[in-house]
């Protein structure tokens, strides 16, 4: 769960957080395209998705990642 992930963040060597809520259409040969929301490497943010477009469920995880950098 997301809450377990928050507890694991300080211990992870790397995290790539994806949003896979966009659906594809297999009948048309369209596969879903997960979006990389956050890439964390050794407690440092390597890349993150646009905060204004970040899904609500991912914002607490991004906030925790930002706090790790302090």
N, CA, C, O and CB atoms as a CASP TS submission, in Angstrom:
PFRMAT TS
TARGET T0000
AUTHOR 0000-0000-0000
METHOD Language model
MODEL 1
PARENT N/A
ATOM      1  N   UNK     1       0.834  -1.185   0.000  1.00  0.00           N
ATOM      2  CA  UNK     1       0.000   0.000   0.000  1.00  0.00           C
ATOM      3  C   UNK     1       0.880   1.250   0.000  1.00  0.00           C
ATOM      4  O   UNK     1       2.080   1.198   0.271  1.00  0.00           O
ATOM      5  CB  UNK     1      -0.950  -0.002   1.215  1.00  0.00           C
ATOM      6  N   UNK     2       0.243   2.358  -0.310  1.00  0.00           N
ATOM      7  CA  UNK     2       0.994   3.628  -0.321  1.00  0.00           C
ATOM      8  C   UNK     2       1.567   3.945   1.052  1.00  0.00           C
ATOM      9  O   UNK     2       2.673   4.476   1.146  1.00  0.00           O
ATOM     10  CB  UNK     2       0.092   4.782  -0.783  1.00  0.00           C
ATOM     11  N   UNK     3       0.843   3.632   2.110  1.00  0.00           N
ATOM     12  CA  UNK     3       1.318   3.945   3.465  1.00  0.00           C
ATOM     13  C   UNK     3       2.542   3.106   3.815  1.00  0.00           C
ATOM     14  O   UNK     3       3.444   3.594   4.495  1.00  0.00           O
ATOM     15  CB  UNK     3       0.201   3.708   4.502  1.00  0.00           C
ATOM     16  N   UNK     4       2.591   1.864   3.368  1.00  0.00           N
ATOM     17  CA  UNK     4       3.783   1.040   3.583  1.00  0.00           C
ATOM     18  C   UNK     4       4.970   1.612   2.814  1.00  0.00           C
ATOM     19  O   UNK     4       6.099   1.606   3.305  1.00  0.00           O
ATOM     20  CB  UNK     4       3.521  -0.419   3.154  1.00  0.00           C
ATOM     21  N   UNK     5       4.709   2.103   1.616  1.00  0.00           N
ATOM     22  CA  UNK     5       5.767   2.701   0.812  1.00  0.00           C
ATOM     23  C   UNK     5       6.381   3.909   1.518  1.00  0.00           C
ATOM     24  O   UNK     5       7.595   4.105   1.471  1.00  0.00           O
ATOM     25  CB  UNK     5       5.224   3.110  -0.557  1.00  0.00           C
ATOM     26  N   UNK     6       5.553   4.709   2.166  1.00  0.00           N
ATOM     27  CA  UNK     6       6.066   5.870   2.901  1.00  0.00           C
ATOM     28  C   UNK     6       7.060   5.445   3.976  1.00  0.00           C
ATOM     29  O   UNK     6       8.067   6.119   4.192  1.00  0.00           O
ATOM     30  CB  UNK     6       4.911   6.656   3.536  1.00  0.00           C
ATOM     31  N   UNK     7       6.784   4.336   4.647  1.00  0.00           N
ATOM     32  CA  UNK     7       7.702   3.840   5.669  1.00  0.00           C
ATOM     33  C   UNK     7       8.985   3.274   5.089  1.00  0.00           C
ATOM     34  O   UNK     7      10.029   3.303   5.740  1.00  0.00           O
ATOM     35  CB  UNK     7       7.025   2.791   6.495  1.00  0.00           C
ATOM     36  N   UNK     8       8.913   2.762   3.874  1.00  0.00           N
ATOM     37  CA  UNK     8      10.088   2.165   3.236  1.00  0.00           C
ATOM     38  C   UNK     8      10.991   3.185   2.544  1.00  0.00           C
ATOM     39  O   UNK     8      12.169   2.910   2.318  1.00  0.00           O
ATOM     40  CB  UNK     8       9.646   1.135   2.235  1.00  0.00           C
ATOM     41  N   UNK     9      10.462   4.340   2.209  1.00  0.00           N
ATOM     42  CA  UNK     9      11.222   5.329   1.431  1.00  0.00           C
ATOM     43  C   UNK     9      12.636   5.590   1.954  1.00  0.00           C
ATOM     44  O   UNK     9      13.574   5.592   1.157  1.00  0.00           O
ATOM     45  CB  UNK     9      10.471   6.621   1.406  1.00  0.00           C
ATOM     46  N   UNK    10      12.828   5.807   3.246  1.00  0.00           N
ATOM     47  CA  UNK    10      14.187   6.108   3.716  1.00  0.00           C
ATOM     48  C   UNK    10      15.172   4.956   3.522  1.00  0.00           C
ATOM     49  O   UNK    10      16.384   5.171   3.551  1.00  0.00           O
ATOM     50  CB  UNK    10      14.145   6.478   5.174  1.00  0.00           C
ATOM     51  N   UNK    11      14.671   3.747   3.327  1.00  0.00           N
ATOM     52  CA  UNK    11      15.540   2.574   3.225  1.00  0.00           C
ATOM     53  C   UNK    11      15.793   2.128   1.787  1.00  0.00           C
ATOM     54  O   UNK    11      16.652   1.280   1.546  1.00  0.00           O
ATOM     55  CB  UNK    11      14.940   1.436   3.997  1.00  0.00           C
ATOM     56  N   UNK    12      15.056   2.689   0.834  1.00  0.00           N
ATOM     57  CA  UNK    12      15.156   2.247  -0.554  1.00  0.00           C
ATOM     58  C   UNK    12      16.380   2.828  -1.251  1.00  0.00           C
ATOM     59  O   UNK    12      16.718   3.997  -1.061  1.00  0.00           O
ATOM     60  CB  UNK    12      13.903   2.632  -1.315  1.00  0.00           C
ATOM     61  N   UNK    13      17.040   2.003  -2.057  1.00  0.00           N
ATOM     62  CA  UNK    13      18.135   2.493  -2.892  1.00  0.00           C
ATOM     63  C   UNK    13      17.580   3.237  -4.097  1.00  0.00           C
ATOM     64  O   UNK    13      18.158   4.225  -4.550  1.00  0.00           O
ATOM     65  CB  UNK    13      19.039   1.330  -3.348  1.00  0.00           C
ATOM     66  N   UNK    14      16.446   2.750  -4.616  1.00  0.00           N
ATOM     67  CA  UNK    14      15.849   3.386  -5.787  1.00  0.00           C
ATOM     68  C   UNK    14      14.347   3.143  -5.792  1.00  0.00           C
ATOM     69  O   UNK    14      13.868   2.091  -5.369  1.00  0.00           O
ATOM     70  CB  UNK    14      16.490   2.855  -7.091  1.00  0.00           C
ATOM     71  N   UNK    15      13.619   4.135  -6.277  1.00  0.00           N
ATOM     72  CA  UNK    15      12.169   4.022  -6.430  1.00  0.00           C
ATOM     73  C   UNK    15      11.769   4.674  -7.740  1.00  0.00           C
ATOM     74  O   UNK    15      12.179   5.794  -8.043  1.00  0.00           O
ATOM     75  CB  UNK    15      11.417   4.677  -5.231  1.00  0.00           C
ATOM     76  N   UNK    16      10.969   3.963  -8.509  1.00  0.00           N
ATOM     77  CA  UNK    16      10.324   4.531  -9.690  1.00  0.00           C
ATOM     78  C   UNK    16       8.835   4.352  -9.474  1.00  0.00           C
ATOM     79  O   UNK    16       8.330   3.230  -9.441  1.00  0.00           O
ATOM     80  CB  UNK    16      10.813   3.843 -11.038  1.00  0.00           C
ATOM     81  N   UNK    17       8.139   5.462  -9.327  1.00  0.00           N
ATOM     82  CA  UNK    17       6.704   5.461  -9.049  1.00  0.00           C
ATOM     83  C   UNK    17       5.957   5.805 -10.332  1.00  0.00           C
ATOM     84  O   UNK    17       6.156   6.870 -10.915  1.00  0.00           O
ATOM     85  CB  UNK    17       6.347   6.469  -7.909  1.00  0.00           C
ATOM     86  N   UNK    18       5.098   4.891 -10.760  1.00  0.00           N
ATOM     87  CA  UNK    18       4.344   5.064 -11.997  1.00  0.00           C
ATOM     88  C   UNK    18       2.863   5.206 -11.713  1.00  0.00           C
ATOM     89  O   UNK    18       2.351   4.676 -10.727  1.00  0.00           O
ATOM     90  CB  UNK    18       4.585   3.893 -12.942  1.00  0.00           C
ATOM     91  N   UNK    19       2.182   5.930 -12.591  1.00  0.00           N
ATOM     92  CA  UNK    19       0.718   6.004 -12.589  1.00  0.00           C
ATOM     93  C   UNK    19       0.246   5.217 -13.805  1.00  0.00           C
ATOM     94  O   UNK    19       0.564   5.558 -14.944  1.00  0.00           O
ATOM     95  CB  UNK    19       0.194   7.508 -12.621  1.00  0.00           C
ATOM     96  N   UNK    20      -0.517   4.162 -13.547  1.00  0.00           N
ATOM     97  CA  UNK    20      -1.003   3.337 -14.651  1.00  0.00           C
ATOM     98  C   UNK    20      -2.526   3.395 -14.763  1.00  0.00           C
ATOM     99  O   UNK    20      -3.159   2.422 -15.173  1.00  0.00           O
ATOM    100  CB  UNK    20      -0.547   1.889 -14.468  1.00  0.00           C
ATOM    101  N   UNK    21      -3.112   4.535 -14.398  1.00  0.00           N
ATOM    102  CA  UNK    21      -4.569   4.639 -14.430  1.00  0.00           C
ATOM    103  C   UNK    21      -5.110   4.868 -15.843  1.00  0.00           C
ATOM    104  O   UNK    21      -6.278   4.581 -16.103  1.00  0.00           O
ATOM    105  CB  UNK    21      -5.022   5.764 -13.524  1.00  0.00           C
ATOM    106  N   UNK    22      -4.288   5.374 -16.754  1.00  0.00           N
ATOM    107  CA  UNK    22      -4.747   5.554 -18.138  1.00  0.00           C
ATOM    108  C   UNK    22      -4.899   4.182 -18.781  1.00  0.00           C
ATOM    109  O   UNK    22      -4.011   3.336 -18.684  1.00  0.00           O
ATOM    110  CB  UNK    22      -3.753   6.448 -18.959  1.00  0.00           C
ATOM    111  N   UNK    23      -6.020   3.978 -19.430  1.00  0.00           N
ATOM    112  CA  UNK    23      -6.288   2.679 -20.036  1.00  0.00           C
ATOM    113  C   UNK    23      -6.033   2.719 -21.532  1.00  0.00           C
ATOM    114  O   UNK    23      -6.217   3.746 -22.185  1.00  0.00           O
ATOM    115  CB  UNK    23      -7.725   2.243 -19.757  1.00  0.00           C
ATOM    116  N   UNK    24      -5.608   1.586 -22.057  1.00  0.00           N
ATOM    117  CA  UNK    24      -5.445   1.432 -23.494  1.00  0.00           C
ATOM    118  C   UNK    24      -6.652   0.699 -24.057  1.00  0.00           C
ATOM    119  O   UNK    24      -7.594   0.378 -23.333  1.00  0.00           O
ATOM    120  CB  UNK    24      -4.136   0.677 -23.827  1.00  0.00           C
ATOM    121  N   UNK    25      -6.611   0.445 -25.334  1.00  0.00           N
ATOM    122  CA  UNK    25      -7.679  -0.303 -26.001  1.00  0.00           C
ATOM    123  C   UNK    25      -7.042  -1.474 -26.742  1.00  0.00           C
ATOM    124  O   UNK    25      -6.552  -1.306 -27.859  1.00  0.00           O
ATOM    125  CB  UNK    25      -8.499   0.613 -26.986  1.00  0.00           C
ATOM    126  N   UNK    26      -7.043  -2.676 -26.121  1.00  0.00           N
ATOM    127  CA  UNK    26      -6.390  -3.830 -26.743  1.00  0.00           C
ATOM    128  C   UNK    26      -6.964  -4.175 -28.122  1.00  0.00           C
ATOM    129  O   UNK    26      -6.246  -4.679 -28.985  1.00  0.00           O
ATOM    130  CB  UNK    26      -6.512  -5.032 -25.833  1.00  0.00           C
ATOM    131  N   UNK    27      -8.248  -3.907 -28.327  1.00  0.00           N
ATOM    132  CA  UNK    27      -8.855  -4.213 -29.621  1.00  0.00           C
ATOM    133  C   UNK    27      -8.280  -3.340 -30.732  1.00  0.00           C
ATOM    134  O   UNK    27      -8.271  -3.734 -31.898  1.00  0.00           O
ATOM    135  CB  UNK    27     -10.367  -4.032 -29.550  1.00  0.00           C
ATOM    136  N   UNK    28      -7.805  -2.166 -30.367  1.00  0.00           N
ATOM    137  CA  UNK    28      -7.191  -1.257 -31.345  1.00  0.00           C
ATOM    138  C   UNK    28      -5.665  -1.350 -31.315  1.00  0.00           C
ATOM    139  O   UNK    28      -4.978  -0.599 -32.006  1.00  0.00           O
ATOM    140  CB  UNK    28      -7.629   0.189 -31.075  1.00  0.00           C
ATOM    141  N   UNK    29      -5.144  -2.273 -30.511  1.00  0.00           N
ATOM    142  CA  UNK    29      -3.701  -2.433 -30.400  1.00  0.00           C
ATOM    143  C   UNK    29      -3.034  -1.362 -29.562  1.00  0.00           C
ATOM    144  O   UNK    29      -1.823  -1.162 -29.655  1.00  0.00           O
ATOM    145  CB  UNK    29      -3.096  -2.442 -31.752  1.00  0.00           C
ATOM    146  N   UNK    30      -3.811  -0.674 -28.745  1.00  0.00           N
ATOM    147  CA  UNK    30      -3.266   0.388 -27.892  1.00  0.00           C
ATOM    148  C   UNK    30      -3.034  -0.160 -26.492  1.00  0.00           C
ATOM    149  O   UNK    30      -3.968  -0.596 -25.818  1.00  0.00           O
ATOM    150  CB  UNK    30      -4.221   1.617 -27.848  1.00  0.00           C
ATOM    151  N   UNK    31      -1.796  -0.131 -26.071  1.00  0.00           N
ATOM    152  CA  UNK    31      -1.501  -0.567 -24.707  1.00  0.00           C
ATOM    153  C   UNK    31      -1.484   0.652 -23.789  1.00  0.00           C
ATOM    154  O   UNK    31      -1.240   1.771 -24.239  1.00  0.00           O
ATOM    155  CB  UNK    31      -0.140  -1.329 -24.644  1.00  0.00           C
ATOM    156  N   UNK    32      -1.745   0.431 -22.497  1.00  0.00           N
ATOM    157  CA  UNK    32      -1.695   1.560 -21.559  1.00  0.00           C
ATOM    158  C   UNK    32      -0.274   2.120 -21.487  1.00  0.00           C
ATOM    159  O   UNK    32       0.700   1.384 -21.645  1.00  0.00           O
ATOM    160  CB  UNK    32      -2.176   1.125 -20.148  1.00  0.00           C
ATOM    161  N   UNK    33      -0.168   3.403 -21.250  1.00  0.00           N
ATOM    162  CA  UNK    33       1.139   4.048 -21.140  1.00  0.00           C
ATOM    163  C   UNK    33       1.320   4.589 -19.732  1.00  0.00           C
ATOM    164  O   UNK    33       0.872   5.695 -19.428  1.00  0.00           O
ATOM    165  CB  UNK    33       1.289   5.182 -22.183  1.00  0.00           C
ATOM    166  N   UNK    34       1.979   3.813 -18.865  1.00  0.00           N
ATOM    167  CA  UNK    34       2.212   4.309 -17.505  1.00  0.00           C
ATOM    168  C   UNK    34       3.085   5.565 -17.538  1.00  0.00           C
ATOM    169  O   UNK    34       3.995   5.680 -18.360  1.00  0.00           O
ATOM    170  CB  UNK    34       2.876   3.216 -16.633  1.00  0.00           C
ATOM    171  N   UNK    35       2.796   6.497 -16.637  1.00  0.00           N
ATOM    172  CA  UNK    35       3.567   7.741 -16.538  1.00  0.00           C
ATOM    173  C   UNK    35       4.489   7.653 -15.329  1.00  0.00           C
ATOM    174  O   UNK    35       4.061   7.305 -14.229  1.00  0.00           O
ATOM    175  CB  UNK    35       2.625   8.985 -16.428  1.00  0.00           C
ATOM    176  N   UNK    36       5.747   7.971 -15.547  1.00  0.00           N
ATOM    177  CA  UNK    36       6.699   8.024 -14.444  1.00  0.00           C
ATOM    178  C   UNK    36       6.427   9.296 -13.650  1.00  0.00           C
ATOM    179  O   UNK    36       6.587  10.405 -14.162  1.00  0.00           O
ATOM    180  CB  UNK    36       8.179   7.981 -14.960  1.00  0.00           C
ATOM    181  N   UNK    37       6.019   9.128 -12.406  1.00  0.00           N
ATOM    182  CA  UNK    37       5.698  10.272 -11.553  1.00  0.00           C
ATOM    183  C   UNK    37       6.886  10.724 -10.722  1.00  0.00           C
ATOM    184  O   UNK    37       7.062  11.914 -10.462  1.00  0.00           O
ATOM    185  CB  UNK    37       4.543   9.931 -10.641  1.00  0.00           C
ATOM    186  N   UNK    38       7.701   9.759 -10.307  1.00  0.00           N
ATOM    187  CA  UNK    38       8.801  10.083  -9.399  1.00  0.00           C
ATOM    188  C   UNK    38       9.905   9.058  -9.566  1.00  0.00           C
ATOM    189  O   UNK    38       9.649   7.854  -9.588  1.00  0.00           O
ATOM    190  CB  UNK    38       8.318  10.129  -7.928  1.00  0.00           C
ATOM    191  N   UNK    39      11.134   9.538  -9.684  1.00  0.00           N
ATOM    192  CA  UNK    39      12.298   8.659  -9.687  1.00  0.00           C
ATOM    193  C   UNK    39      13.207   9.131  -8.563  1.00  0.00           C
ATOM    194  O   UNK    39      13.720  10.249  -8.578  1.00  0.00           O
ATOM    195  CB  UNK    39      13.043   8.669 -11.080  1.00  0.00           C
ATOM    196  N   UNK    40      13.389   8.255  -7.597  1.00  0.00           N
ATOM    197  CA  UNK    40      14.198   8.545  -6.416  1.00  0.00           C
ATOM    198  C   UNK    40      15.400   7.607  -6.430  1.00  0.00           C
ATOM    199  O   UNK    40      15.232   6.397  -6.585  1.00  0.00           O
ATOM    200  CB  UNK    40      13.365   8.384  -5.092  1.00  0.00           C
ATOM    201  N   UNK    41      16.597   8.136  -6.273  1.00  0.00           N
ATOM    202  CA  UNK    41      17.812   7.337  -6.276  1.00  0.00           C
ATOM    203  C   UNK    41      18.682   7.761  -5.098  1.00  0.00           C
ATOM    204  O   UNK    41      19.122   8.908  -5.012  1.00  0.00           O
ATOM    205  CB  UNK    41      18.579   7.489  -7.620  1.00  0.00           C
ATOM    206  N   UNK    42      18.921   6.819  -4.199  1.00  0.00           N
ATOM    207  CA  UNK    42      19.722   7.092  -2.997  1.00  0.00           C
ATOM    208  C   UNK    42      19.233   8.339  -2.260  1.00  0.00           C
ATOM    209  O   UNK    42      20.016   9.219  -1.902  1.00  0.00           O
ATOM    210  CB  UNK    42      21.197   7.259  -3.373  1.00  0.00           C
ATOM    211  N   UNK    43      17.914   8.390  -2.043  1.00  0.00           N
ATOM    212  CA  UNK    43      17.262   9.456  -1.271  1.00  0.00           C
ATOM    213  C   UNK    43      17.281  10.818  -1.965  1.00  0.00           C
ATOM    214  O   UNK    43      17.033  11.839  -1.324  1.00  0.00           O
ATOM    215  CB  UNK    43      17.926   9.580   0.071  1.00  0.00           C
ATOM    216  N   UNK    44      17.566  10.843  -3.244  1.00  0.00           N
ATOM    217  CA  UNK    44      17.566  12.084  -4.022  1.00  0.00           C
ATOM    218  C   UNK    44      16.587  11.947  -5.181  1.00  0.00           C
ATOM    219  O   UNK    44      16.527  10.907  -5.836  1.00  0.00           O
ATOM    220  CB  UNK    44      18.995  12.419  -4.545  1.00  0.00           C
ATOM    221  N   UNK    45      15.823  13.001  -5.425  1.00  0.00           N
ATOM    222  CA  UNK    45      14.886  12.991  -6.540  1.00  0.00           C
ATOM    223  C   UNK    45      15.661  13.219  -7.836  1.00  0.00           C
ATOM    224  O   UNK    45      16.309  14.251  -8.014  1.00  0.00           O
ATOM    225  CB  UNK    45      13.779  14.073  -6.353  1.00  0.00           C
ATOM    226  N   UNK    46      15.585  12.250  -8.727  1.00  0.00           N
ATOM    227  CA  UNK    46      16.231  12.343 -10.034  1.00  0.00           C
ATOM    228  C   UNK    46      15.293  13.043 -11.010  1.00  0.00           C
ATOM    229  O   UNK    46      15.721  13.889 -11.796  1.00  0.00           O
ATOM    230  CB  UNK    46      16.624  10.936 -10.563  1.00  0.00           C
ATOM    231  N   UNK    47      14.015  12.688 -10.955  1.00  0.00           N
ATOM    232  CA  UNK    47      13.012  13.351 -11.790  1.00  0.00           C
ATOM    233  C   UNK    47      11.646  13.209 -11.137  1.00  0.00           C
ATOM    234  O   UNK    47      11.390  12.273 -10.378  1.00  0.00           O
ATOM    235  CB  UNK    47      12.997  12.758 -13.227  1.00  0.00           C
ATOM    236  N   UNK    48      10.784  14.155 -11.449  1.00  0.00           N
ATOM    237  CA  UNK    48       9.411  14.078 -10.951  1.00  0.00           C
ATOM    238  C   UNK    48       8.476  14.684 -11.983  1.00  0.00           C
ATOM    239  O   UNK    48       8.871  15.515 -12.800  1.00  0.00           O
ATOM    240  CB  UNK    48       9.268  14.805  -9.584  1.00  0.00           C
ATOM    241  N   UNK    49       7.246  14.252 -11.925  1.00  0.00           N
ATOM    242  CA  UNK    49       6.190  14.690 -12.834  1.00  0.00           C
ATOM    243  C   UNK    49       5.741  16.088 -12.431  1.00  0.00           C
ATOM    244  O   UNK    49       5.993  16.522 -11.307  1.00  0.00           O
ATOM    245  CB  UNK    49       4.991  13.697 -12.822  1.00  0.00           C
ATOM    246  N   UNK    50       5.095  16.776 -13.318  1.00  0.00           N
ATOM    247  CA  UNK    50       4.562  18.111 -13.066  1.00  0.00           C
ATOM    248  C   UNK    50       3.643  18.088 -11.840  1.00  0.00           C
ATOM    249  O   UNK    50       2.646  17.367 -11.826  1.00  0.00           O
ATOM    250  CB  UNK    50       3.798  18.637 -14.308  1.00  0.00           C
ATOM    251  N   UNK    51       3.971  18.859 -10.833  1.00  0.00           N
ATOM    252  CA  UNK    51       3.209  18.861  -9.580  1.00  0.00           C
ATOM    253  C   UNK    51       1.743  19.223  -9.801  1.00  0.00           C
ATOM    254  O   UNK    51       0.868  18.679  -9.128  1.00  0.00           O
ATOM    255  CB  UNK    51       3.833  19.835  -8.589  1.00  0.00           C
ATOM    256  N   UNK    52       1.466  20.118 -10.717  1.00  0.00           N
ATOM    257  CA  UNK    52       0.081  20.526 -10.970  1.00  0.00           C
ATOM    258  C   UNK    52      -0.752  19.403 -11.583  1.00  0.00           C
ATOM    259  O   UNK    52      -1.979  19.406 -11.476  1.00  0.00           O
ATOM    260  CB  UNK    52       0.057  21.737 -11.888  1.00  0.00           C
ATOM    261  N   UNK    53      -0.087  18.447 -12.221  1.00  0.00           N
ATOM    262  CA  UNK    53      -0.796  17.325 -12.839  1.00  0.00           C
ATOM    263  C   UNK    53      -0.613  16.022 -12.067  1.00  0.00           C
ATOM    264  O   UNK    53      -1.111  14.976 -12.483  1.00  0.00           O
ATOM    265  CB  UNK    53      -0.323  17.140 -14.264  1.00  0.00           C
ATOM    266  N   UNK    54       0.097  16.085 -10.948  1.00  0.00           N
ATOM    267  CA  UNK    54       0.353  14.898 -10.126  1.00  0.00           C
ATOM    268  C   UNK    54      -0.965  14.391  -9.543  1.00  0.00           C
ATOM    269  O   UNK    54      -1.731  15.184  -8.996  1.00  0.00           O
ATOM    270  CB  UNK    54       1.372  15.217  -8.987  1.00  0.00           C
ATOM    271  N   UNK    55      -1.250  13.091  -9.647  1.00  0.00           N
ATOM    272  CA  UNK    55      -2.473  12.554  -9.038  1.00  0.00           C
ATOM    273  C   UNK    55      -2.458  12.760  -7.521  1.00  0.00           C
ATOM    274  O   UNK    55      -1.402  12.708  -6.890  1.00  0.00           O
ATOM    275  CB  UNK    55      -2.627  11.052  -9.370  1.00  0.00           C
ATOM    276  N   UNK    56      -3.614  12.989  -6.957  1.00  0.00           N
ATOM    277  CA  UNK    56      -3.723  13.235  -5.509  1.00  0.00           C
ATOM    278  C   UNK    56      -3.112  12.102  -4.689  1.00  0.00           C
ATOM    279  O   UNK    56      -2.478  12.355  -3.665  1.00  0.00           O
ATOM    280  CB  UNK    56      -5.189  13.420  -5.114  1.00  0.00           C
ATOM    281  N   UNK    57      -3.295  10.860  -5.125  1.00  0.00           N
ATOM    282  CA  UNK    57      -2.799   9.726  -4.348  1.00  0.00           C
ATOM    283  C   UNK    57      -1.272   9.726  -4.263  1.00  0.00           C
ATOM    284  O   UNK    57      -0.712   9.154  -3.328  1.00  0.00           O
ATOM    285  CB  UNK    57      -3.286   8.414  -4.962  1.00  0.00           C
ATOM    286  N   UNK    58      -0.587  10.359  -5.224  1.00  0.00           N
ATOM    287  CA  UNK    58       0.873  10.344  -5.263  1.00  0.00           C
ATOM    288  C   UNK    58       1.510  11.510  -4.511  1.00  0.00           C
ATOM    289  O   UNK    58       2.702  11.466  -4.204  1.00  0.00           O
ATOM    290  CB  UNK    58       1.337  10.360  -6.689  1.00  0.00           C
ATOM    291  N   UNK    59       0.745  12.536  -4.214  1.00  0.00           N
ATOM    292  CA  UNK    59       1.311  13.730  -3.569  1.00  0.00           C
ATOM    293  C   UNK    59       1.937  13.454  -2.204  1.00  0.00           C
ATOM    294  O   UNK    59       2.996  14.016  -1.923  1.00  0.00           O
ATOM    295  CB  UNK    59       0.240  14.771  -3.414  1.00  0.00           C
ATOM    296  N   UNK    60       1.345  12.616  -1.332  1.00  0.00           N
ATOM    297  CA  UNK    60       2.023  12.329  -0.058  1.00  0.00           C
ATOM    298  C   UNK    60       3.365  11.618  -0.246  1.00  0.00           C
ATOM    299  O   UNK    60       4.286  11.805   0.550  1.00  0.00           O
ATOM    300  CB  UNK    60       1.124  11.481   0.823  1.00  0.00           C
ATOM    301  N   UNK    61       3.474  10.810  -1.286  1.00  0.00           N
ATOM    302  CA  UNK    61       4.732  10.114  -1.558  1.00  0.00           C
ATOM    303  C   UNK    61       5.780  11.115  -2.037  1.00  0.00           C
ATOM    304  O   UNK    61       6.934  11.056  -1.612  1.00  0.00           O
ATOM    305  CB  UNK    61       4.528   8.991  -2.612  1.00  0.00           C
ATOM    306  N   UNK    62       5.387  12.028  -2.913  1.00  0.00           N
ATOM    307  CA  UNK    62       6.301  13.075  -3.364  1.00  0.00           C
ATOM    308  C   UNK    62       6.734  13.948  -2.191  1.00  0.00           C
ATOM    309  O   UNK    62       7.909  14.297  -2.081  1.00  0.00           O
ATOM    310  CB  UNK    62       5.639  13.937  -4.456  1.00  0.00           C
ATOM    311  N   UNK    63       5.808  14.301  -1.322  1.00  0.00           N
ATOM    312  CA  UNK    63       6.136  15.120  -0.149  1.00  0.00           C
ATOM    313  C   UNK    63       7.161  14.414   0.738  1.00  0.00           C
ATOM    314  O   UNK    63       8.110  15.039   1.212  1.00  0.00           O
ATOM    315  CB  UNK    63       4.862  15.435   0.663  1.00  0.00           C
ATOM    316  N   UNK    64       6.973  13.126   0.960  1.00  0.00           N
ATOM    317  CA  UNK    64       7.922  12.361   1.777  1.00  0.00           C
ATOM    318  C   UNK    64       9.291  12.313   1.102  1.00  0.00           C
ATOM    319  O   UNK    64      10.316  12.389   1.779  1.00  0.00           O
ATOM    320  CB  UNK    64       7.397  10.926   2.022  1.00  0.00           C
ATOM    321  N   UNK    65       9.317  12.189  -0.217  1.00  0.00           N
ATOM    322  CA  UNK    65      10.588  12.177  -0.944  1.00  0.00           C
ATOM    323  C   UNK    65      11.291  13.527  -0.824  1.00  0.00           C
ATOM    324  O   UNK    65      12.511  13.582  -0.669  1.00  0.00           O
ATOM    325  CB  UNK    65      10.360  11.826  -2.427  1.00  0.00           C
ATOM    326  N   UNK    66      10.532  14.601  -0.896  1.00  0.00           N
ATOM    327  CA  UNK    66      11.115  15.937  -0.726  1.00  0.00           C
ATOM    328  C   UNK    66      11.712  16.101   0.666  1.00  0.00           C
ATOM    329  O   UNK    66      12.776  16.700   0.818  1.00  0.00           O
ATOM    330  CB  UNK    66      10.057  17.022  -0.973  1.00  0.00           C
ATOM    331  N   UNK    67      11.038  15.576   1.674  1.00  0.00           N
ATOM    332  CA  UNK    67      11.529  15.684   3.052  1.00  0.00           C
ATOM    333  C   UNK    67      12.793  14.866   3.268  1.00  0.00           C
ATOM    334  O   UNK    67      13.600  15.208   4.133  1.00  0.00           O
ATOM    335  CB  UNK    67      10.454  15.235   4.031  1.00  0.00           C
ATOM    336  N   UNK    68      12.987  13.796   2.506  1.00  0.00           N
ATOM    337  CA  UNK    68      14.212  12.995   2.615  1.00  0.00           C
ATOM    338  C   UNK    68      15.442  13.789   2.200  1.00  0.00           C
ATOM    339  O   UNK    68      16.546  13.520   2.674  1.00  0.00           O
ATOM    340  CB  UNK    68      14.099  11.736   1.760  1.00  0.00           C
ATOM    341  N   UNK    69      15.258  14.752   1.328  1.00  0.00           N
ATOM    342  CA  UNK    69      16.388  15.516   0.799  1.00  0.00           C
ATOM    343  C   UNK    69      16.884  16.589   1.751  1.00  0.00           C
ATOM    344  O   UNK    69      17.947  17.169   1.528  1.00  0.00           O
ATOM    345  CB  UNK    69      16.008  16.149  -0.502  1.00  0.00           C
ATOM    346  N   UNK    70      16.140  16.859   2.795  1.00  0.00           N
ATOM    347  CA  UNK    70      16.531  17.929   3.734  1.00  0.00           C
ATOM    348  C   UNK    70      17.670  17.511   4.608  1.00  0.00           C
ATOM    349  O   UNK    70      18.120  18.289   5.449  1.00  0.00           O
ATOM    350  CB  UNK    70      15.365  18.339   4.600  1.00  0.00           C
TER
END
